Amino acid sequence: MNLLGSPLDRPAYAKIELGKRNIKVTDLVALQQVYNVDFAEFFKGIKPHE
């Protein structure tokens, strides 16, 4: 992640998974490149607020 310009460390990643921290757009872009998936994959099953 650091090589992609995202200094996301394990504790920060854990907070995101637990819902205690929001993910930054730059981190999301880096994860998209690491996993080589479409951005839509990160949002599957999430319903928009009404």
KOLBA-785757 format. One record per residue (C-alpha): x, y, z; chain; residue in one letter; residue number from 0. Coordinates in steps of 0.5 Angstrom, whole numbers. Layout:
% KOLBA-785757
<site><east>X</east><north>Y</north><up>Z</up><unit>A</unit><code>a</code><pos>NUM</pos></site>
...
END
This chain:
% KOLBA-785757
<site><east>0</east><north>0</north><up>0</up><unit>A</unit><code>m</code><pos>0</pos></site>
<site><east>6</east><north>5</north><up>2</up><unit>A</unit><code>n</code><pos>1</pos></site>
<site><east>8</east><north>4</north><up>-5</up><unit>A</unit><code>l</code><pos>2</pos></site>
<site><east>2</east><north>6</north><up>-8</up><unit>A</unit><code>l</code><pos>3</pos></site>
<site><east>2</east><north>12</north><up>-4</up><unit>A</unit><code>g</code><pos>4</pos></site>
<site><east>-3</east><north>10</north><up>1</up><unit>A</unit><code>s</code><pos>5</pos></site>
<site><east>0</east><north>10</north><up>8</up><unit>A</unit><code>p</code><pos>6</pos></site>
<site><east>-5</east><north>5</north><up>11</up><unit>A</unit><code>l</code><pos>7</pos></site>
<site><east>-2</east><north>1</north><up>17</up><unit>A</unit><code>d</code><pos>8</pos></site>
<site><east>-5</east><north>-5</north><up>20</up><unit>A</unit><code>r</code><pos>9</pos></site>
<site><east>-9</east><north>-2</north><up>26</up><unit>A</unit><code>p</code><pos>10</pos></site>
<site><east>-12</east><north>3</north><up>21</up><unit>A</unit><code>a</code><pos>11</pos></site>
<site><east>-14</east><north>-2</north><up>17</up><unit>A</unit><code>y</code><pos>12</pos></site>
<site><east>-17</east><north>-6</north><up>23</up><unit>A</unit><code>a</code><pos>13</pos></site>
<site><east>-21</east><north>0</north><up>25</up><unit>A</unit><code>k</code><pos>14</pos></site>
<site><east>-24</east><north>1</north><up>18</up><unit>A</unit><code>i</code><pos>15</pos></site>
<site><east>-26</east><north>-6</north><up>18</up><unit>A</unit><code>e</code><pos>16</pos></site>
<site><east>-29</east><north>-5</north><up>25</up><unit>A</unit><code>l</code><pos>17</pos></site>
<site><east>-33</east><north>1</north><up>23</up><unit>A</unit><code>g</code><pos>18</pos></site>
<site><east>-29</east><north>6</north><up>27</up><unit>A</unit><code>k</code><pos>19</pos></site>
<site><east>-26</east><north>10</north><up>22</up><unit>A</unit><code>r</code><pos>20</pos></site>
<site><east>-28</east><north>12</north><up>15</up><unit>A</unit><code>n</code><pos>21</pos></site>
<site><east>-23</east><north>10</north><up>9</up><unit>A</unit><code>i</code><pos>22</pos></site>
<site><east>-20</east><north>15</north><up>5</up><unit>A</unit><code>k</code><pos>23</pos></site>
<site><east>-21</east><north>16</north><up>-3</up><unit>A</unit><code>v</code><pos>24</pos></site>
<site><east>-14</east><north>15</north><up>-4</up><unit>A</unit><code>t</code><pos>25</pos></site>
<site><east>-14</east><north>8</north><up>1</up><unit>A</unit><code>d</code><pos>26</pos></site>
<site><east>-20</east><north>6</north><up>-3</up><unit>A</unit><code>l</code><pos>27</pos></site>
<site><east>-16</east><north>7</north><up>-10</up><unit>A</unit><code>v</code><pos>28</pos></site>
<site><east>-10</east><north>3</north><up>-7</up><unit>A</unit><code>a</code><pos>29</pos></site>
<site><east>-14</east><north>-3</north><up>-5</up><unit>A</unit><code>l</code><pos>30</pos></site>
<site><east>-17</east><north>-3</north><up>-12</up><unit>A</unit><code>q</code><pos>31</pos></site>
<site><east>-10</east><north>-3</north><up>-15</up><unit>A</unit><code>q</code><pos>32</pos></site>
<site><east>-8</east><north>-8</north><up>-10</up><unit>A</unit><code>v</code><pos>33</pos></site>
<site><east>-14</east><north>-13</north><up>-11</up><unit>A</unit><code>y</code><pos>34</pos></site>
<site><east>-15</east><north>-11</north><up>-18</up><unit>A</unit><code>n</code><pos>35</pos></site>
<site><east>-22</east><north>-11</north><up>-18</up><unit>A</unit><code>v</code><pos>36</pos></site>
<site><east>-28</east><north>-6</north><up>-20</up><unit>A</unit><code>d</code><pos>37</pos></site>
<site><east>-30</east><north>0</north><up>-15</up><unit>A</unit><code>f</code><pos>38</pos></site>
<site><east>-37</east><north>-3</north><up>-15</up><unit>A</unit><code>a</code><pos>39</pos></site>
<site><east>-34</east><north>-9</north><up>-11</up><unit>A</unit><code>e</code><pos>40</pos></site>
<site><east>-33</east><north>-5</north><up>-5</up><unit>A</unit><code>f</code><pos>41</pos></site>
<site><east>-40</east><north>-3</north><up>-5</up><unit>A</unit><code>f</code><pos>42</pos></site>
<site><east>-44</east><north>-10</north><up>-6</up><unit>A</unit><code>k</code><pos>43</pos></site>
<site><east>-49</east><north>-10</north><up>-1</up><unit>A</unit><code>g</code><pos>44</pos></site>
<site><east>-49</east><north>-3</north><up>1</up><unit>A</unit><code>i</code><pos>45</pos></site>
<site><east>-56</east><north>0</north><up>1</up><unit>A</unit><code>k</code><pos>46</pos></site>
<site><east>-56</east><north>8</north><up>0</up><unit>A</unit><code>p</code><pos>47</pos></site>
<site><east>-59</east><north>12</north><up>5</up><unit>A</unit><code>h</code><pos>48</pos></site>
<site><east>-66</east><north>15</north><up>4</up><unit>A</unit><code>e</code><pos>49</pos></site>
END
